[in-house]
Amino acid sequence: MHEQPPNPPTLLPDERAEFVHCNGLRLLCRQWGRIDAPAIVLLHGLRGFSGTWRTLAAALCGRYRLFALDQRGRGESDWDSGCNYYTDAYLADLETVVDWFGLGRFVLVGHSMGGTTSYVYASRHPQRVAALVIEDIAPGASVSGPGARRVVAEMSAMPESFASWAEARAYWRAHRSTLGDAAIEQRVAESLHATADGRIAWRYDARGISKTRVNPDPGRIVDLWPVVTKLEVPTLIIRGGRSDFCPAATVAEMCSRNERISSVTVPDASHYVHDDAPMLFTQHLRDFLGKHAPE
């Protein structure tokens, strides 16, 4: 069984996708929920994909309209020939997507890399963001600390392809030991594909993204402290209790500097809270939206 390719992801009944033209690239955007419902925009992490949000969308699509991007260089979206995988590029893409769909006020949710973009967008467009939810990233997390070192090590040693689906599954199990079989299968299906020569290759720009993560341009790294200190929108940080990426002390300092920021810790979750504890993640998000979601 483990030599077989993964089954394609199971789409939700009302799932639809379209390409948005962003800054010379085509980016795939998935949607769930009624067109007239309050909007939530979801941004995945460094090696994530739009489908990572399906469990959340299934829980919320009866009440909200949800949007999720395959960010540039990932999934069905175009790769950037100039390897522009920095926050300013992701921010420009998000601004284009928001305008493309004519969103007024909406909730913005970002995990890890997507969280960095979300902080910056909310600081620049407070009139558009009704509420901000950040999953497991804080100032300095991408630059120093055990989580940052882990990510750089992973990206530096990442193979360009695999000899078999079994080898690909083993890779993801070794690097995401907290995930169950279903979540591993989803990652294998969403992040890899079979090539004409029989290899199993990444469905994202592994070389370009690794380059900007392992050896980034120092001038393009965003200092998030000035951003979070001046946030003007209600903000919830959901961190994993076992995360190596989002220190509790840093989150406490954020809350003390800005009264609009609150936080919650999911004890048994790692950096990937929505994967490790989807029900708790959804409940914390739902509780927060009950207070701050737009009509």
QUISUL-V683790 format. One record per residue. N is the residue number from 1. RES is the residue in three letters. SS is DSSP state (a for helix, b for strand, c for the rest). PHI is phi in whole degrees, -180 to 180 (* if undefined). D_FIRST is the distance of its C-alpha to the first C-alpha in whole Angstrom. Layout:
N & RES & SS & PHI & D_FIRST
N & RES & SS & PHI & D_FIRST
//
This chain:
1 & MET & c & * & 0
2 & HIS & c & -73 & 4
3 & GLU & c & -84 & 5
4 & GLN & c & -79 & 5
5 & PRO & c & -66 & 9
6 & PRO & c & -70 & 9
7 & ASN & c & -69 & 11
8 & PRO & c & -59 & 15
9 & PRO & c & -57 & 17
10 & THR & c & -82 & 19
11 & LEU & c & -79 & 22
12 & LEU & c & -73 & 25
13 & PRO & c & -55 & 28
14 & ASP & c & -105 & 30
15 & GLU & c & -70 & 29
16 & ARG & b & -139 & 30
17 & ALA & b & -139 & 30
18 & GLU & b & -149 & 33
19 & PHE & b & -91 & 34
20 & VAL & b & -111 & 37
21 & HIS & b & -86 & 39
22 & CYS & b & -126 & 40
23 & ASN & c & 51 & 42
24 & GLY & c & 86 & 41
25 & LEU & b & -120 & 37
26 & ARG & b & -102 & 35
27 & LEU & b & -114 & 33
28 & LEU & b & -80 & 31
29 & CYS & b & -124 & 32
30 & ARG & b & -93 & 30
31 & GLN & b & -133 & 32
32 & TRP & b & -140 & 32
33 & GLY & c & 95 & 35
34 & ARG & c & -68 & 38
35 & ILE & c & -65 & 40
36 & ASP & c & -93 & 43
37 & ALA & c & -85 & 42
38 & PRO & b & -57 & 42
39 & ALA & b & -96 & 40
40 & ILE & b & -129 & 37
41 & VAL & b & -108 & 36
42 & LEU & b & -118 & 33
43 & LEU & b & -119 & 33
44 & HIS & c & -81 & 29
45 & GLY & c & -90 & 29
46 & LEU & c & -53 & 29
47 & ARG & c & -114 & 26
48 & GLY & c & -90 & 25
49 & PHE & c & -163 & 25
50 & SER & a & -60 & 26
51 & GLY & a & -67 & 23
52 & THR & a & -62 & 23
53 & TRP & a & -96 & 26
54 & ARG & a & -63 & 25
55 & THR & a & -62 & 25
56 & LEU & a & -64 & 28
57 & ALA & a & -62 & 29
58 & ALA & a & -61 & 28
59 & ALA & a & -78 & 30
60 & LEU & a & -113 & 33
61 & CYS & c & -69 & 33
62 & GLY & c & -73 & 36
63 & ARG & c & -119 & 38
64 & TYR & b & -131 & 38
65 & ARG & b & -103 & 37
66 & LEU & b & -111 & 34
67 & PHE & b & -122 & 34
68 & ALA & b & -140 & 31
69 & LEU & b & -93 & 31
70 & ASP & c & -83 & 29
71 & GLN & c & -68 & 31
72 & ARG & c & -47 & 33
73 & GLY & c & 85 & 30
74 & ARG & b & -126 & 27
75 & GLY & c & 53 & 25
76 & GLU & c & -89 & 27
77 & SER & c & -80 & 30
78 & ASP & c & -67 & 32
79 & TRP & c & -86 & 32
80 & ASP & c & -92 & 36
81 & SER & c & -64 & 37
82 & GLY & c & -93 & 39
83 & CYS & c & 54 & 37
84 & ASN & c & -87 & 39
85 & TYR & c & -114 & 36
86 & TYR & c & -126 & 39
87 & THR & a & -58 & 40
88 & ASP & a & -64 & 43
89 & ALA & a & -71 & 40
90 & TYR & a & -61 & 38
91 & LEU & a & -64 & 41
92 & ALA & a & -61 & 43
93 & ASP & a & -63 & 39
94 & LEU & a & -62 & 40
95 & GLU & a & -60 & 43
96 & THR & a & -67 & 43
97 & VAL & a & -63 & 40
98 & VAL & a & -60 & 42
99 & ASP & a & -70 & 45
100 & TRP & a & -55 & 43
101 & PHE & c & -91 & 42
102 & GLY & c & 64 & 45
103 & LEU & c & -76 & 44
104 & GLY & c & -89 & 47
105 & ARG & c & -99 & 47
106 & PHE & b & -151 & 43
107 & VAL & b & -94 & 41
108 & LEU & b & -116 & 39
109 & VAL & b & -123 & 36
110 & GLY & b & -137 & 35
111 & HIS & b & -105 & 32
112 & SER & c & 53 & 33
113 & MET & a & -53 & 34
114 & GLY & a & -64 & 34
115 & GLY & a & -68 & 36
116 & THR & a & -60 & 39
117 & THR & a & -59 & 39
118 & SER & a & -66 & 40
119 & TYR & a & -55 & 42
120 & VAL & a & -68 & 44
121 & TYR & a & -61 & 44
122 & ALA & a & -63 & 45
123 & SER & a & -70 & 48
124 & ARG & a & -90 & 49
125 & HIS & c & -131 & 49
126 & PRO & c & -62 & 50
127 & GLN & c & -72 & 51
128 & ARG & c & -94 & 48
129 & VAL & b & -97 & 46
130 & ALA & b & -74 & 46
131 & ALA & b & -160 & 44
132 & LEU & b & -123 & 42
133 & VAL & b & -124 & 39
134 & ILE & b & -116 & 37
135 & GLU & b & -102 & 34
136 & ASP & c & 59 & 34
137 & ILE & c & -150 & 37
138 & ALA & c & -141 & 40
139 & PRO & c & -54 & 43
140 & GLY & c & 85 & 42
141 & ALA & c & -63 & 38
142 & SER & c & -84 & 37
143 & VAL & c & -105 & 40
144 & SER & c & -143 & 40
145 & GLY & c & 100 & 39
146 & PRO & a & -63 & 35
147 & GLY & a & -65 & 33
148 & ALA & a & -62 & 35
149 & ARG & a & -65 & 34
150 & ARG & a & -62 & 31
151 & VAL & a & -63 & 30
152 & VAL & a & -62 & 32
153 & ALA & a & -63 & 30
154 & GLU & a & -62 & 27
155 & MET & a & -68 & 28
156 & SER & a & -66 & 30
157 & ALA & a & -99 & 27
158 & MET & c & -68 & 24
159 & PRO & c & -69 & 23
160 & GLU & c & -73 & 24
161 & SER & b & -161 & 20
162 & PHE & b & -127 & 17
163 & ALA & c & -78 & 16
164 & SER & c & -155 & 12
165 & TRP & a & -65 & 10
166 & ALA & a & -61 & 9
167 & GLU & a & -65 & 13
168 & ALA & a & -65 & 13
169 & ARG & a & -63 & 11
170 & ALA & a & -62 & 13
171 & TYR & a & -61 & 16
172 & TRP & a & -67 & 16
173 & ARG & a & -65 & 16
174 & ALA & a & -67 & 19
175 & HIS & a & -99 & 21
176 & ARG & c & -134 & 20
177 & SER & c & -67 & 20
178 & THR & c & -81 & 21
179 & LEU & c & -86 & 19
180 & GLY & c & -80 & 16
181 & ASP & a & -60 & 13
182 & ALA & a & -64 & 14
183 & ALA & a & -69 & 16
184 & ILE & a & -63 & 14
185 & GLU & a & -61 & 12
186 & GLN & a & -63 & 15
187 & ARG & a & -64 & 17
188 & VAL & a & -61 & 14
189 & ALA & a & -67 & 15
190 & GLU & a & -82 & 18
191 & SER & a & -106 & 19
192 & LEU & b & -136 & 17
193 & HIS & b & -152 & 17
194 & ALA & b & -84 & 16
195 & THR & c & -99 & 20
196 & ALA & c & -63 & 21
197 & ASP & c & -91 & 21
198 & GLY & c & 90 & 17
199 & ARG & c & -80 & 18
200 & ILE & b & -110 & 16
201 & ALA & b & -116 & 19
202 & TRP & b & -69 & 21
203 & ARG & c & -98 & 22
204 & TYR & b & -148 & 25
205 & ASP & c & -78 & 28
206 & ALA & a & -59 & 27
207 & ARG & a & -67 & 30
208 & GLY & a & -67 & 33
209 & ILE & a & -68 & 31
210 & SER & a & -61 & 31
211 & LYS & a & -58 & 35
212 & THR & a & -79 & 36
213 & ARG & a & -94 & 35
214 & VAL & a & -81 & 35
215 & ASN & c & -128 & 39
216 & PRO & c & -73 & 40
217 & ASP & c & -75 & 43
218 & PRO & a & -57 & 45
219 & GLY & a & -72 & 47
220 & ARG & a & -112 & 45
221 & ILE & c & -84 & 43
222 & VAL & c & -85 & 44
223 & ASP & c & -84 & 46
224 & LEU & a & -80 & 45
225 & TRP & a & -60 & 48
226 & PRO & a & -62 & 51
227 & VAL & a & -69 & 48
228 & VAL & a & -71 & 47
229 & THR & a & -64 & 51
230 & LYS & c & -103 & 52
231 & LEU & c & -57 & 49
232 & GLU & c & -112 & 51
233 & VAL & c & -116 & 48
234 & PRO & c & -58 & 47
235 & THR & b & -132 & 44
236 & LEU & b & -118 & 41
237 & ILE & b & -105 & 39
238 & ILE & b & -106 & 36
239 & ARG & b & -115 & 35
240 & GLY & b & -87 & 33
241 & GLY & c & -64 & 34
242 & ARG & c & -107 & 32
243 & SER & c & -69 & 32
244 & ASP & c & -99 & 33
245 & PHE & c & -118 & 34
246 & CYS & c & -134 & 37
247 & PRO & c & -62 & 39
248 & ALA & a & -60 & 41
249 & ALA & a & -64 & 44
250 & THR & a & -67 & 44
251 & VAL & a & -64 & 43
252 & ALA & a & -62 & 46
253 & GLU & a & -64 & 48
254 & MET & a & -60 & 47
255 & CYS & a & -65 & 48
256 & SER & a & -73 & 51
257 & ARG & a & -81 & 52
258 & ASN & c & -140 & 51
259 & GLU & c & -69 & 52
260 & ARG & c & -79 & 50
261 & ILE & b & -98 & 47
262 & SER & b & -127 & 45
263 & SER & b & -146 & 42
264 & VAL & b & -144 & 39
265 & THR & b & -112 & 37
266 & VAL & b & -98 & 34
267 & PRO & c & -56 & 34
268 & ASP & c & -95 & 30
269 & ALA & c & -102 & 29
270 & SER & c & -94 & 28
271 & HIS & c & -62 & 29
272 & TYR & c & -103 & 27
273 & VAL & a & -63 & 28
274 & HIS & a & -69 & 27
275 & ASP & a & -85 & 24
276 & ASP & a & -73 & 24
277 & ALA & c & -139 & 27
278 & PRO & a & -61 & 27
279 & MET & a & -69 & 29
280 & LEU & a & -68 & 32
281 & PHE & a & -59 & 31
282 & THR & a & -62 & 32
283 & GLN & a & -66 & 35
284 & HIS & a & -63 & 37
285 & LEU & a & -66 & 36
286 & ARG & a & -61 & 38
287 & ASP & a & -60 & 40
288 & PHE & a & -67 & 42
289 & LEU & a & -65 & 41
290 & GLY & a & -60 & 43
291 & LYS & a & -96 & 46
292 & HIS & a & -129 & 46
293 & ALA & c & -66 & 44
294 & PRO & c & -71 & 46
295 & GLU & c & -75 & 47
//
